[in-house]
Amino acid sequence: MTFQTRPGFNSGKLLLAATLSALLFACSNDEPAAPQSAAEPAQDAAPAVTETAQRPVNAARITSAAGNTSDWLTHGRTYSEQRNSPLDQINRTTVTDLGLAWDFELDTDRGQEATPLVIDGVIYFTSAWSKAFALDARTGEELWRFDPQVPGSKAVDACCDVVNRGMAAWGDKVYFGALDGRLIALDRETGRQVWSTMTVDPEKRYTITGAPRIVDGKVIIGNGGGELGVRGYVTAYDAETGDQVWRFYTVPGNPAEGFESDAMEMAAETWAGEWWRLGGGGTVWDSMAYDPELDLLYIGVGNGSPWNHHIRSNGEGDNLFLSSIVALRASTGEYVWHFQTTPAESWDYTATQHMILADMEIDGRMRQVIMQAPKNGFFYVIDRTTGEFISGNNYVEINWASGLDAVTGRPIEAEIVRYERDPAVVIPGPLGGHNWYPMSYDPQTNLVFLPTQNTSYVYSNPAEFAEQEVGWNLGLDAAPGPTVNPQDEARMLELPASQLVAWDPVAQAARWAVDYSVFGNSGLLSTGGGLVFQGSADGFFHAYRTDNGERLWSFEVGDAILGGPVTYELDGEQYVLALAGQGGAIPMTMGLLSGNYPRQRNGRLMAFKLNADGQLPDISMTPLQPLDLTGISSEGNPDVGAVLYGAYCSVCHGPVGLSSGPLPDLRHSPMLLSQEAFHGIVLEGNLLSRGMPGFAADIGAAEVESVRAYLLQLAAAVGN
């Protein structure tokens, strides 16, 4: 059964065990309801009334948010995205008395990546499948919920789970992007839809998972789909009407059709071939920041489409504005400057990772800087007024570059990394040294707290490239053969899976680090109490000292925390919020290496405060049982199936059939026992409503049977 809360019903008061999810061969364990029209989404009735009067959110409130300890008004708490709060009631002395005040169970076991907002005593947040919620910040009581009824079939276009990273607020409304490309405005008090606008071409494979930002009454939103042949852009909409105000494309289109701006004409000079035919990529799927004094909006731009620079642009040109920080005039969308972190990107080295604005003394002078640790493994400090490179250094182990040019910041590439001729083991891999998980900057210590990971990947040029209608178009060989740098692979095994790193941005060096044995740990929150909070993928919530990394407190959640925690103060008490729910790219693509295990539980939002003694439900885990393969056989070729699985299936279901958390472990799927059922799903798309597409446009029945033979081989190994 699926437990669903209703207005006035506090799930934190119930000790319900989550029931077992059906073990199905699909890209979703939970299926959204049948889609309704965008004008009539599912929403609950009038909400309960909170004790705190709601005031409009405006520029004055957001620009003064640094001194407001009662609210968390915007995604990074302030426009500078520092994710630091001056609250200090919970501090190094009192944190041992921190306990669970309440928890709110969600209706899905898919990934939870949102950063909640807290405004006038109400928590606003989004969940998987782009659902929106409002809770009483004191009690966790549900006030309203809104379901935009995203079709389950849209999951196939989401590279990294059906997640959503949060809302924005302005006036009396809250705003969020839906997975299917809609930008939706809700009445903050009632949860009723005010307007909805489609921000993308629905015929193309765009998605939205990132949180919007709002500047002077303009709601700014990007999109995703860089692996699926789209062209990236960011758009501003009028917060009252939903009308488009401006749009900035991040990569040029077909020159024969003209350029939208001088910036696109300039960018086109850095491309070659017919790049526009496969979209070009460059989606703005997550990070943004804003400086109100400069009226500059900073956007982080993603990878190329395809990844392979040799295929995408004939191996020529830097391909602006891929993998770049771009500064735009927020009022008009006009290009101001850019800094490209990875020219001629070919490894999924996005620059969409969290960006932080700060003012700090460097070499004897105060500098207005923007800081970022993108996937490529380097930490950058850039002048945010001009885009000038100030400094940079690698924050994780890398082998793709020997360093950065001291003047320009351009990476000094190693010879091994361009894989046109030979496979290359590249460090970091496409999951990056740091992914989307937000950092935190503590002005007291002048340290950036950074969730890092040590990853690698074997990149290989395909013998020939054919565009796929359903699968990803990366331009890579799915079976590149043996690695060519075994010493690098051995080195990776010596490193911790991931770390919490305290990074000194002036010295460009780590001051301390905490090792983890799992991948995919959460974003970060630092506070005036001298603490930094982080959730871990193996199911704990931790508090560390900001000055030396000593762990002072832990709470067992039993599920991964992914997004950044937030903190607020009500009635003289400080609360810390954490949203739990394993999912996203890492557990899907790395299986049990993410630290997760077969999970039969829904996500939940948890609030902690001093001297609270709440308990989470005791959720027992049922181990997956081996399939009974007696009398089961296949005429397929498992060796061929392994290659096909790597090309079409592994991105969702993990290597060697081993996913974790929200997606089925295919080695245990009963669908393997029936050739008819398996082919109906994989070939014909019988579970499309759950996000599992049919691949008939790309492969045939014999190839599907080889995939089944490969998975049966893996299933047999589990039983031995």
N, C-alpha and C positions, 0 to 999 in steps of 0.2 A: 504494500500500500504506500501511497505518497501522502505525507502529512502536510497540510496546507493551513497556515494560520489565517485568521480573519481579524478585522478591526475590533479592537477591544479585547483581544485574546492574546495573552503573553506566553509565548512558547518557552520563555525562560523559566516558567513556573512548573513546567511539565518535564518529567524524566522519561522521555520516550526513547526507546531504542530504534535506530534507523533499520528499516527492513532491507532484505537482500535485493540488490538490483538484478534484473534479469541478465543472464550472461548471453548476450546476443552478438552476432557478428555484425557490427554496425559502428558508425562513427558517433553514436549517441546512446547513452543508457536511459535517458529520459526524453520523452517526446513532447514537444510543445503542442498545445491544442491546435485544432484546425484553424488556419489563418482566417481572420476576418478582414474587412476593409480597413484601410488606414484611418478612416474617419471614425470607426467604431471599435476601438480596441477594448480588450477586457479591462475593467477597472472596478474597484469596490465602491460601496456607497459612502455617504458623508462620513468624514473622520471624527474621531474623538477630539475634544478641545484641549489644547495644552495650557499649562499655567503661565507660559511666557508669551507676551505679546509679540507678534511678528512685525518686523519693520522692513521696508524695502531695502534690497541690496543695491547699492549704487557705487559710483567711483570713489566717493569719499570714504565709504566703509571699507572697500577693498584696499585702497591705498594706505589706510591707517590700520590695516589688519595686524601689523607686527605687534602693536600694543594691546590688541584685543585678545584676552585669554579665554573668553567665554565661547567663542566661535571658531570654526575652521571654515572660512568663507569661500576659499577657492582651492583648486586641486593641490597646490603645493603650500597651502596656508596663506601665502602672500604671492604677489606677482613675481617676486624674485625666486620663487620655487625652492626656498631653502629648507623647508620641512623641519623647522626648528621652532620650539615654543619656549617662552620664558618661564612657564609654569614650573614651580619647584617644590610643591607640597609633597609630591612623590620624589624622593631624592635618595642619595646614597645611604642615608641612615634609615629612612622609613620604608624603602622599597621592599624589605623583607616582610612587611605587613600587607603587601599588595595581594588582593584576592578578587575573585570573580563576583561582580555585582549582579550581572544578569547576562543572559544569552538569548539569541533569537535564531531559531532554526529556519533555514531556507527550504525551498521545495525542489531542489535539484542537487545532484552530486557533481555537476560540471564545475570547471575552474572558476575561482573567485579572485579577480584582480583589481577590484575597485578601491579607490580612496574615498571614504565617506566624507560628506560635508556635514558640519554642525552649525545650524543657524537658529538663533533665538529659541534654544531648547529643543530643537527637532533635528534628528539625523536623517539625511537624505543620501541614498546610495543606490547603485545599480548592481544587478546580479547577472549570472549567465543568461543567455538568450535575451539580453537587453531589457530585463524587467527592472522596474523602479520601485523603491520602497521609501516610506517615511515612518520613522519610529520616534516615540517619546525618548529623549536623551536621558531622562532620569530613570526610567523603568524598563525600557525596551519594548513597551507596548506598541503594537502596530497601529498606525494612524490611517494609512492608505497604501495601496499597491497599484501598480499599473503594468499591464502586460501588452506590449505592442504587437503580439501575435506574429513574431518572425517565423516564416515557414521553416520547418525542420530541414527542408532540402537546401537551405542556404548554408548549412554547416559545411558543405563540401567546398565552399569558396573561402572559408576561414582557415588560414594557414595553420593557426595555432590555438584552436579551441574556440568555442562560442562565447568568449569572455567579453567583459566590458569594464573599462577602467574608471568610470565615474561620471559625475554630473558637473554642471556649472549653474550658478544662480545670478539672477539680475531682476531688480524690481520685485514683483510678487510671483515670479516664475522660476522654475528649474528647467534645465535643458540637458538632453543627452542624445547621443547618436545610437541608432539601432543597427544591428548587424547587417540588415539588408540595405543600408545606405540612407535611411531617413534621419533627419534631425527633428526632434520632437520637443515641443514646449508644453509644460504642465503647469497648472495652477499650483502654487506651492502649498496652499492650505488644504485643497480638496483632492489634488492628484488628477483632476480632470484635464483632458487634452485641450490646449488652447489653439495650437496650430501644429502642422506637420508638413515638412517639405522634403522631397527627394533630392538628395545632394549629388547623386551619381547617375550614370546611364545604367538603368536596370538590366540592359541586355549584356553588359559587361560584368566581369567577376570582381567587382569592388565589394569591400566590406567596410564597416566602421567598428572598431573596438576601443579607440582612444577617447579620452574625455575632452569635451570642448573647453575653450577658454572664452571669457567675455571681456571686451575692452570698449568702454564708452558706448554701451548699447549695441554692440556688434558681437554676435555669437560666431566664434571662429572654430572651424572643424576641418580635419583632414580625412584621410581614408587609407585603406589597405588593399592589398592585391598584387604586390610587386612580383610574386612568383607566377601570376596568372594572366600576364599580358595587358596590364593597365598602364595608364599614364597618370602620374601623380599630380596633385594640386591641393591647395588649401583655399577655403572659401569663407567669406564673412557674410553673415545674414543679419538683417534687422531683428533685434530681440523682440520687438512688439508685433511685427507682421510676418516674419519669416521670409521677407523678400531678400534676394541676393543684393549685396552692396558691392563687393569686389571678389575677384578670383585671381590667384597667382599659380600658374603652372610651374612645376619644378624641373621638367625636362621639355625640350622642344618637340613639337609635332612635325608633320610633313611640311617641309619648306615650301612645297608647291601650293599649299593652302594658306601661306602667309603666317606671320608670327603675331602672337597676341601682345607682345611687348618688346622693347629694345633688349630686355634681359634675355628673352627667348632667342632673339636673333644672335646675341653674343654667345649664348650657350650652344647653339647649333654648330658653331665653328669648332666645337670640341668633340663632335660626333662624326662618325663615318658610316657609309653603307646606308641601308634602309632601316635604321633603328626603330622608326615609328611603327613599322609593321607589327612588331611584337610589344608595342606600348612604350617601352623604354624604362618603365618602373619609376622609382623616385617618390614613392608614396610617403605622406606625412602621417604616419599611423600612431604616433604617441606624443613625443615631447614638444612643448612650447613654453616660452617665458616672455615676459613683457616688462619694459622699462617705461613707466609713465612720463618721466622727465624727458627722455629722448624720443618718446612716441615710437619706439622700436619694438616690433614683435619678432621674436626669434623662433624659427621653426627648424626642427631636425628632419633631414631628408633621408630616405631609405635607399635600399639596394637597387641594382639594375635588373631589368627584365629583358632577356634571361640573365642569370648571374654571370655567365661566361662572357667576359669582355671580348674575346676572340670572335664569338658568334654574334654578340649584340652589336658591336661597332667595328667589326673587322680587325679587332685588336689595336685600334687607333684612337687617340684622343683621350682627354681626361673625363669626358662625359659629364659636364655640368648639368644640373646641380646635384647629381647623385652623391650620397655620403657626405653631405655638406651641412653646415650651419648657415642658414640664410637669414639676414636681417631685412625686414620689410617695414615700411611706414604703415603703422597700424591703422591710420585713418583712411588710407587709400589703397593699400596693398602694393605700393610701389617698391621695387627692389632698391636696396641701399648698399649692402655689401654681402659677401659670402666668404666662408673659409671651408675648403674641402679637406676633410680628414683622410680620405682614401681616394686619390685620383685613379681613374681607370679601374674602378672597383670590380673585383671578379670573385669575391669570396663571401658575399652576403654581409659585408662589413658596413652595416647601416650606421648613420649618425642620428638615429631617432631616439637615442638614449637620453635620459634625464639631463637637463641643463639647469645650472644654478647661476644666479646673478649675485655678485658681492662686490664690495669696495674693500681693497686691502693694500697695504704698503708693500711694494716690490722694488727692490734696488733703490730704496730711499725716497720713493715718490708714491703717492696714492694713485691707484689705478682702478678704474671701473671695469670689472672683468666679467666674462661669462666662462663657466667651467663645464667640461664634459668629459666623460670616460666612455667613448663609443666602443663598439664591438671590437675594433681593430687592436685593442690592448694598450693604447696610449692615452694618458691623461693630458688634456689640453687646457691651458689658461690663455684666453684670447681677450684682447681689448674690445669691449662690447660697443664702443662708440665708432670704431673704425674697422674692426675685423682683423687688426694687426695681431700676428702671432707673438705671444710673449714668451711662453715656455711650454715644454712637454716632456714626458718621460713614460716609459712603459710601466704599467701598474701590475701586469701579470707576465708570466713567461711568454715570449714570442719568438718566432723564427722567420717570419715573413719580411721583416725589416730589421736593419741594424741600428736604426735610430731615426731622428728627425733632423732635417736641415735647420741649423741654428737661426737662420734669418727668416726663412719662409715657412718652416714647419712641415715641409713636404717630406713624406717618408722616404727613407733610403732603402729601396727594395733589395731583398736578397735575390740571388739568381734562381733559386729553386722554385719560386712561388708561381710563376706563370706556367701553367700546365698544358700548353698547347701541344707539346710533344710527349712529355712523360708525366705520369701521375706524380703528385706532390703531396707530401704530408705537411699540412700547414697548421701553425699554431698562432693564434687561436683558430678554432673552427667556426662554422656559421652561427653557432649559438653564442659566440663571442666571449671575450674576457669579462664583459659586463653586458647584460641584456637590458630589458625594459625596467627592471626592478629599481625603484627610485632611491637616490642617494639622500644624504642629509648633510647640511653644513652648519657647524656650531661656531658662531662668532666668538664665543668665550675662549675656545682653544685654537681657533683658526684651522680646524681640521674638517675635511670632508670624509664622511663615513660612507664607504663604498662596498656594495656586495659583489664580490668577484668570483670567477670560476675558471678553472684550468681545463680547456677543451682543445681538441685537435680534430682534423678531418682529412681524408684522402680525396683530393680533387683530381679529376681526370677528364680530358677532352674526349667527347664521344667520336666514334668513327664517322658517324653522320648524325645530323640533327634534323629531326622532324617534329614540327609543332604538334602538341597533343591537345585534344579537345577537352579532355576531362582532367588529366593529371597535370602536375606542375611542369613548367617549361624552364628548367634550370640551365640546360645546355651542358649537363654533366653525364659522364658514364656511370651508370648505376652499379657496375661491377668492375672497378678499376684495377683489380688484381692486387698483388702484394705491395706493401708499403716500400717506399724507396729510401726512407730515412729511419732505419730501426733505432738509431741512437736517440732520435727525437722522441720516438714512441716510448722507449725505455725511460727517458727523462720524465715524460708525462706521468708514468706510473709512480714516480717518486714524489710527485707533488700532491698536496691536499686537493680534494675534489673542488673545494671552494673555500673562500675566506670572507670574513668581515675585516676590511682594511681601514685603518685610520690614516688618511692621506694628507700630508702637508702640501698644499698647492703652491706655496712659495718656494720651498726647498725641492719640490717634486720628488718626494720620498715618503715611504711608509713609516709611520711612527710606531705602530703596533698592529698586530693582526691576530684574529681568532680563526683557527682551522676548523673546517667542517669536513665530514666524510661523505656528505651528500651534496647534490646539485640543486639549484633552484630555490635558494633561501630568499626571504622576503626583502622588500624595501625597508627603509630605515626612518626612524624618528629620533631626534635628539632634543633634550630639554634643558631648562635652566637648573634642574636638579642634578646636573652632572651625569646624566644617564643617556644611553643610546639603546633603543629597543629594536629587536629584530626577531621575526619568526623563522623557524627552520623547517626544511622540507620533511624532516622526520617527525614532525608533530609537536614541537615545543615553542613556547614564547619566552624570550630571554631579555634581561636587562643587564647591560654592561656599563662599567665606568668609562666615561669619555676620555679620561686622561691616560689610562693604561690598559683598557680592555678586560679588566677583571670582571668575571661574571658574578653578579650579586643576587640574581633572582631568576627562577625558571618556573614555568607553569606548563604541565602536559596538556596539550590540546587534543592530541590524537589525530591531527590532520594538518596539512601544510598551510601556512600563512604565506601569501604571495605579495599582495599589495602593501603599501606603506601604512603603518599604524598612524593614528592621529590622537590628539589629546585636547581636552577642553575642560572648563570649570563651570560648575553649576552649584548654587547654594553653598558656596564656600568649599566645595569638594572637587578635587581633580580626578578626571576619568581618563583612561587610555582605552582606545578602541582598536580591535584587531579583527579582521575578516578572514575566516579560514575556509578553505576549499581547494583541494589539489586539482591542478589542471594546467593548461597552457602547453607551450611547445616542449619543455624539458621532459615532463613525465611521458608525453606521447612518443617522443623520439628517442628517449634514453632509458625507458623502462625502469627497472628497479634501481638503476644508478641514481635516480632522482631521490632516493630515500623513501619512496612510497612503497606500498604493498597493496595487494588486492583490497579495495576499499568499498565498503557498502555503507556509506554515510552521506548525508546531505551537508552542505556547507552551513556555516553559522557565523553571525556577528556577535562578538563578545565585548563586554565592557568591564573594565577592572578599576577598582578604587581601593583605598586603604581600609583595612579592617573588615573587608567583605569576606564572606565564607561560602559563596555559592559553589555548586558542584556541577560538572557537566554530566550528561547521561552516560552510563556505562554501556558502551557499544562493543559488543563482542564481535570478533572477526571469525568468519567461517573460511577455513583454507579451501582453495580451489582443488577439486579432485581430478585426477587423471581421467581422460576419456577411456571408455571400454572400446577398444578398436578391434575386437574379435570379429572376423569376417569382413572387415573394411579394407578396401584396396583402391588403388587408382592406377590408371594407365598413363598418367602424366609423367613428365620428366622432372624430378625434384631439382636437378641442377639448373634447368631452364627456369623453373619456378622461383628459385632463389633470386635470380637476376630480376625477374619480373616483379617479385615482391619488393625488392629494393627500390625499383623505379616507381611503383604505383602505390604501395601499401605502407611502407615503413614510416613514412612521414606522419601518419596518424597512429598506426598500430605498433610502432616501435621496431627496433632491430630484432631479428629472429622471432618475430611474433610476440615480443614481450613488451606490451604497453603497461601502464600502471594507472591507478586511480580511475578516471572517468571513462576510459575506453576498455573494451574487452581484451583479455589475454587470449589471443586466437588459438593458442595451443590447447585451450580448454573449451573451445567453442563447439557445441553440439551440431552446429551447421556443417562441420567437416564430415559428419557421418553420412550425410545425404548429398550425393552429387547433384541431384535436382535442386535441392534447397540452396546449395552453395552457388551454383551457376545462376539461379534466379536472383540471388542477391548481387553477386559480383558482376555478372554480365548484363542482367536485365534491370537492375536497380529496384528490386522489390522492397528495399528498406530506404528508399530515397527520402521519405518523410522524416526519417531519423538522422538524415545527414550522410547516409552511405550511398554514393552514386553507383550507377551501372557504368561499366567501362567498355561497352560494346563498340563505341566509336573509336577506341584505340587498340583493343585486343580482341581475339576470337576465343571460341570455346576450347580449342586445344590448349591455348596458353593459360586460360583460366584453370583448366584441369591440372596443368603443371604447377600452378600456384597452390592448388589444393593438395597435390602430391607432396610438395615441399612442407606445407603446414602439417600434414599427417605425419611426415617424418619427424618434425619437431615435437608433435604431440606424443609420438611413440617414445621419444627420448625422455619426456617428462615422466612417463609411466615406468621407466626402468630405474 
